[in-house]
Amino acid sequence: MGYSRIGKWIDWQSLKYGVPRVVVDARNTSNECPKCDYIGLEENGYRRLKCPRCGFEGYRDEVGKLNVRKRALRILGITGSSDPPTAAPQMADVTPNRWGEPPSPKGGTLAL
């Protein structure tokens, strides 16, 4: 799929689901520390970068992704922590249902 076609598909999906679409300049995103905004990360192994100021370490792609996310949130005016959660919160009160069926009421059977 070509880039223009992907862009049109993303526009269509964001309009369809009401999600804001933000275009971010990706220049220097893998050269800037996502924690302290220091520009000039140093190589620390194959495709790993380290910030000499705060000690943040990460793979080049991860650093770029975090910086693109931070810039998009800044454009949208969303403030707060720029660090993403390490994992999605787990829902403890829900039993997994792999078949997509609605849960049956307590103590009875579900009539379809």
N, C-alpha and C positions, 0 to 999 in steps of 0.2 A: 504494500500500500504506500503510495507517495505521501510526502510530507503535507502537501496542501490538502489531500483527502483526509489524512489523519486529523489535521487542524479543523476541518469542517465537521468531522464526526464528533470531535471533542466539543465544539461549539453547540452542536445539535443536542448532545447528551446533557451538557450543562444547562441548556435552556429547558429541556424536557424535565429534568429533575430539580430545577431551581437552585442549582449550585453555582456560586460565583466563579467566573473564570478570570484568572489573573495571568498576564504575560509578564514574565520576569526575565531580565537580562542575565544570562548565565555567565557573563564574563567574570573571571577571577573568583568563581565560587569555590574552586578547589584549592585556592591559594590563601583563603581567609579563614581564620579560626572561628568556628561557629559559637564558641563560648565567649571569647573576649574581644573579638573583631580585629585581632592582630593580623596584619597582612605580611606574609612571608613565612609560611609554614616550611619546615625542613623535612627532607626525605629521611625516613627512619625504616629502611627496609624496602622490599619490593612493593610499590604502590601504597605504602603506609606513610602518613605524615604526622609530624609532631609539632606542637606549638611551643616555641622556646619560652614564651611568657607564662602561660598557665599550665602547661604540661598535657593539654588535651592530645589524645592520639586517636587516629582513625584511618580507615582506608580512603583513598582519594575520592572514590565514588560516593562513599558515605558522607564525607565532608562536603562535597558539592551538593548532595541532596539536602543536607541540613541547612546549608546556606540559601538554597533556592526556597525552601520552606520558610525560613526566617524572613527573607525578602518579600515573599507573597503575603505573609501575615502582616508585615509592616505596611504594605500597600493597602491591605484591607482594613487597617486601623485596629487590628487585634493585638492587644498588649498582654504581657504576662510572660511566663516561662517559655524560652525558645527551645528548651530541651524536650524532645518527644518522650512519651512514656516508653519504658523499656518493653512493656508487653501490654496487650489489651486487657482491660479489667475482665475478670472471669465472673460469669453469672452463676452464683451458687444455688439459687432457688429454682433453676430450670433444669428439667431432665432433657438430655439430648434426644431428638427425634429425627431420625435419618430419613424417614419416608415422607415428611411434610404433612402428616396428618394432624388435625387439630387434637389437642389433648382431651381425653375423655373426662367427663365430670366425676367428681369424687363419689365413689360408691355405686356407680351405675355404668351402663353401657352407652355408647354414643350411637344414636340412630342417624343414618345418612339417607 
